[in-house]
């Protein structure tokens, strides 16, 4: 009796090879990065993923891309500030521990919300602590108990990028720092915050790329899965 052929690990659409084996290998389905893709391309990739997966996440999505997906999948949700698109037909298993997302200022919320939306679609409870920058440190200190209850902290800040160091001095949990491109001229599009975070005196601070809320969330979600549900 001939052996059954294994399903291919990717689907070749010509313009993209969709990794349909991603969740088995890494724990999470492939995520669509919308930047540079045509609306119809995003919709076709989404269709391939949703044939096999109960959830879909797409980041850096435009309104035109969202409309193309919603035409095919009316359940699609557009998270405007986060610039993300999600579809949740059946939730992924919910984890027990919360992840904190801390933003220095309202200008940092697009990156912070990208992180929060990513965490939630992957099954992580999220504690949002927003507008808690070092210019008004009392706002952060008022949330110390909430921060300490989280398994991982994602800290998002622009300008000089000092906030992750402060948070790291208050908690005994991993801190993932996300520099943002917000700020005046000498912030150099987030480079000043990035360098400040890389030189943090706070122990346990890890840094991702400028404006990479998704990358921070993916790392935090992986840590949370290791801790267990």
HELIX and SHEET records of a PDB file:
HELIX    1   1 UNK A   22  UNK A   26  1                                   5    
HELIX    2   2 UNK A   39  UNK A   50  1                                  12    
HELIX    3   3 UNK A   63  UNK A   72  1                                  10    
HELIX    4   4 UNK A  106  UNK A  108  5                                   3    
HELIX    5   5 UNK A  109  UNK A  121  1                                  13    
HELIX    6   6 UNK A  134  UNK A  136  5                                   3    
HELIX    7   7 UNK A  137  UNK A  141  1                                   5    
HELIX    8   8 UNK A  144  UNK A  148  1                                   5    
HELIX    9   9 UNK A  163  UNK A  168  1                                   6    
HELIX   10  10 UNK A  185  UNK A  190  5                                   6    
HELIX   11  11 UNK A  191  UNK A  198  1                                   8    
HELIX   12  12 UNK A  213  UNK A  227  1                                  15    
SHEET    1   A 2 UNK A  10  UNK A  12  0                                        
SHEET    2   A 2 UNK A  17  UNK A  19 -1                                        
SHEET    1   B 4 UNK A  32  UNK A  33  0                                        
SHEET    2   B 4 UNK A  55  UNK A  59  1                                        
SHEET    3   B 4 UNK A  84  UNK A  88 -1                                        
SHEET    4   B 4 UNK A  77  UNK A  79 -1                                        
SHEET    1   C 5 UNK A 125  UNK A 129  0                                        
SHEET    2   C 5 UNK A  98  UNK A 103  1                                        
SHEET    3   C 5 UNK A 152  UNK A 157  1                                        
SHEET    4   C 5 UNK A 174  UNK A 179  1                                        
SHEET    5   C 5 UNK A 205  UNK A 208  1                                        
END                                                                             
